[in-house]
Amino acid sequence: MSPAPAVQALCYIPRIHHGEWVDFMIDTGASVTCLNGIYALGLEQYKRTGTIRRSTGISGSCDYFYEDVLLIFMDTQNRQIAESIKLGIQCIPTNNQNDPDWLHCPCLLGRDIINKYLFTYDTPNDRVTLER
């Protein structure tokens, strides 16, 4: 479970025919959307070293590899919204692969997605919805 209100999306990576539901924390300070923690660790075996780039944020620097993905959200009318993006996937150093601080790092929905939508936070239900 995400430590803050999250947007749930199906994250599908065509190159490896892999899809899973992910809770993305909304991060207005993140330029791009990224998978972190346990989600990223599960994809480590598919890492393409030619796509690795260093990213720096509020908690320091980390390497990410990038994949073309399809994110599928539900809008406020329960319609599917699909976005094709280049997703950053955290490279978790071998010595941190069992560290709870790394594994519980939330996935982030960055400005490459959030700049396109209006977000509504339903406080009683702790649910975030989006619409164009």
BELTA-V386687 format. One record per backbone hydrogen bond with DSSP energy under -1.0 kcal/mol. NH is the residue of the N-H (numbers start at 1). CO is the residue of the C=O. If there is no record, write none. Layout:
# BELTA-V386687
[[NH;CO] [NH;CO]]
This chain:
# BELTA-V386687
[[7;24] [9;22] [10;72] [11;20] [12;70] [13;18] [18;13] [20;11] [22;9] [24;7] [25;107] [27;109] [30;27] [34;108] [35;88] [38;103] [39;36] [41;37] [42;38] [43;40] [44;41] [46;43] [47;44] [51;48] [52;49] [53;64] [55;62] [57;60] [60;57] [62;55] [64;53] [65;89] [67;87] [69;85] [70;12] [71;83] [72;10] [73;81] [75;79] [76;130] [78;75] [81;73] [83;71] [85;69] [87;67] [88;33] [89;65] [90;35] [91;63] [96;93] [97;94] [99;96] [103;99] [104;100] [105;102] [108;34] [109;25] [111;30] [113;110] [114;110] [115;111] [116;113] [118;131] [120;129] [122;127] [123;121] [126;123] [127;122] [129;120] [131;118]]
